[in-house]
Amino acid sequence: MIKVKLYRDFKEDKRTSMEVYANFLEEGIKRYNINNHNIDFLSFSPNLLISKQFSDNFRMRFARYIEYPLQIRKVCKTNEINHIAEEGYAHLIKYPLLNQRTIITVHDIIP
């Protein structure tokens, strides 16, 4: 059994195109798995916990760099393949995800 976990963006980041991409990826993997390919697929969306009294810019940066890694520590398993759905969250590969078991999708590379 292959275990795959998709790490999504914060919904409050309002990155609609990344959400659409993650939805299509999840749907495609589930459809592929229907033919019994033994993939245990989970999708993880972080929760915004920091108070709304802070500015949106500070709140989202704090959430991205502090809250998200803390939330992952609770759900990450060492035997999983991790897929970060957007390069803006690539910092998660340093901690707590294992870099040798993590895929990062990079969108819109512009020179």
N, C-alpha and C positions, 0 to 999 in steps of 0.2 A: 504494500500500500504506500503510495506516494502522498505525502501531506504537503499541501500548498496553501499559503496564507497571503492574501492580497491586502496590502496596507494602503488605504485610501486617504484622501485629503480631509481636512476639517470641512464640514458643510459650510461653516461660517466664512471660509476662505472665498466662497462664491466663485469657484473655478468650474464653471458649467462644463466646459469641454473636457476637463479631466474626469468629471463625474460620468459623463457620457462614455468616455473611453473605458473607465473602470467597469461600468455596467455592461458594455459590449464584451469586454474581456471575461467577466464573470459568466455571462450568458454563454459565450463560446466554449469555455472550459466545461461548464455543466452539460452543454449539449454533446460535446465530445465524450464526456464521461458516461453518457447514457449507455454506450456500447460496452460497458463494464471494463473500463481502462484502469480501474483501481486508483482513482485520484480522490483523495479526501480534501475537498476545497472549502476554505473558509475565507470570509471577507471581514476585514476589521476597519471600522470607522471610529476615529477618536472622538472623545467628548470634550467640549470646551468647558473648562471648570473655573477659569479665572473670572473674577468679578467684572461686571459690565461697567463699573465706575471708572475703569481705565480707558484710555483712548483705544480706538480700534487697532491702530498700528502697533502699539505696545502690546496689547492683549493678544493679537495674533502671533507676534514674534515670540512672546513668552510661551504661548500654547505650543507653537511649532518646535521650539528648542528645549523646553523644559517639560511641559505636560505630556507631550506625545511620547518621548522616550520613557518617561515614568509609567505611562499606561501600557506600553509595549512590554516592559519588564514583567508585567502581570500575566500576559497572554502568550508570550513567545516561548516556543518549544525548540530545543536544540535539534530535533530530527526533522524539522520542517524546511521546505524551500520557501523563502520569503520573496515576495514581489512588491516592490515599492512602485506605485502607479505613476509617480511624477518625480522628476529630478529635483524639484524644490524641497523634497524631503530626503534627499540623498544622504544628509548628515546622519540619518538613522543607521546607516551601515557601520558607522564607527562604534556606536553603542546604542542600543543593546543587541542589535542584530549581528549575526555572524557573516562577515563579508564573503566567505567561501560558499555560502548557501543563499545568497541574496542576488536578485535581479532588480535592476533599476531601469525603468523605461524613460528614455530621454526624448522630449518632444521639441520640435521647432529649433533646431540648431541653426543659428544665423551667424555668419562670419563677422 
